[in-house]
Amino acid sequence: MKALAEYAMRGRVQASAISSLFAVLSLILPPLSYISGAVVALVTLRQGVSQGAFVAFVAVLVLSILSMVSTGNILIAAVFGAVVWLPVWLLAIVLRQTVSLPITLAVATLICGVAVLAFHLFIGNTVEWWQGVLDKVLAEAFTQPGVNAADVEMMRSAASQYMTGLMASAFFISMVLSVFLARWWQATLYNPGGFKLEFLQFRVDKSIAILGALIMVWALLNPVPGSLASDLSIVISLYASVAGVALIHHWVAVTEAHKAWIILLYLLLVFIAPQILVLLAIIGFADAWLNIRRFYENKAT
């Protein structure tokens, strides 16, 4: 991974090539889009706003040409540019100007929140809309021998209630992972250990914690899956969960606890992500008010 960053930093042509390559490869393996976005963010962080924009523009141009040749339109490139390169580039600008991960992720949360709000305003009943989409996706499953139509229908009904929140979550995670990877690359090349120190101090700002609490209360008073309140609560909880992860990493680092705690955390995120994310969000929000670090930092010293 470090070699990729070093190659990208040789010049904007090399950076554009790497970003374009991983964008194309992500059509086969979607997580590779994080690397494509991270290259744009790295160039922006290190070389400036215009240089990052150039890399993103070239990558969009390359993907547009390939999209036209293969599908006859540039829809893939347009979606990729709007969902991957543009938001990551904007977040890199924020991070470059503020040198603050909490502020940068707060902006990422705002972007997701605005997207969720716009989707609700444009679509109206999002649950019914997703049911229509899933009907088309699962149409073949209903016709397969041995498939219980009632089970498929139950799955479709349940999934449609959470699809907007899931899409917003995927969008948030994509942006954050690209920015984190870019920041880690930058630290590895020019400030070894810098990203670790920055991440370990990540905390939710009190003002955002208040906003998050209000959204949570709204969601509790309006407990309808798929509602605007529910979807926004998922977005703000994701932001707080990052703070929860940072706090656990900080606890392990300061107290010199066994690294198995970190391994256990990520294993739980793989197997029971919803429950663990809720717990991490609670920890993140609580830390905004209690500054939990002070309870074990004094004992560790």
Stockholm file with secondary structure:
# STOCKHOLM 1.0

chainA/1-301         MKALAEYAMRGRVQASAISSLFAVLSLILPPLSYISGAVVALVTLRQGVSQGAFVAFVAVLVLSILSMVSTGNILIAAVFGAVVWLPVWLLAIVLRQTVSLPITLAVATLICGVAVLAFHLFIGNTVEWWQGVLDKVLAEAFTQPGVNAADVEMMRSAASQYMTGLMASAFFISMVLSVFLARWWQATLYNPGGFKLEFLQFRVDKSIAILGALIMVWALLNPVPGSLASDLSIVISLYASVAGVALIHHWVAVTEAHKAWIILLYLLLVFIAPQILVLLAIIGFADAWLNIRRFYENKAT
#=GR chainA/1-301 SS CHHHHHHHTTCHHHHHHHHHHHHHHTTTSGGGHHHHHHHHHHHHHHHCHHHHHHHHHHHHHHHHHHHHHHHSSSHHHHHHIIIIIHHHHHHHHHHHHHCCHHHHHHHHHHHHHHHHHHHHHHHSSHHHHHHHHHHHHHHHHHHSTTCCHHHHHHHHHHHHHHHHHHHHHHHHHHHHHHHHHHHHHHHHHHSTTHHHHHHHTCCCCHHHHHHHHHHHHHHHHSCCTTSHHHHHHHHHHHHHHHHHHHHHHHHHHHHTCCTHHHHHHHHHHHHSHHHHHHHHHHHHHHHHHHCTHHHHHHHHC
#=GC SS_cons         CHHHHHHHTTCHHHHHHHHHHHHHHTTTSGGGHHHHHHHHHHHHHHHCHHHHHHHHHHHHHHHHHHHHHHHSSSHHHHHHIIIIIHHHHHHHHHHHHHCCHHHHHHHHHHHHHHHHHHHHHHHSSHHHHHHHHHHHHHHHHHHSTTCCHHHHHHHHHHHHHHHHHHHHHHHHHHHHHHHHHHHHHHHHHHSTTHHHHHHHTCCCCHHHHHHHHHHHHHHHHSCCTTSHHHHHHHHHHHHHHHHHHHHHHHHHHHHTCCTHHHHHHHHHHHHSHHHHHHHHHHHHHHHHHHCTHHHHHHHHC
//
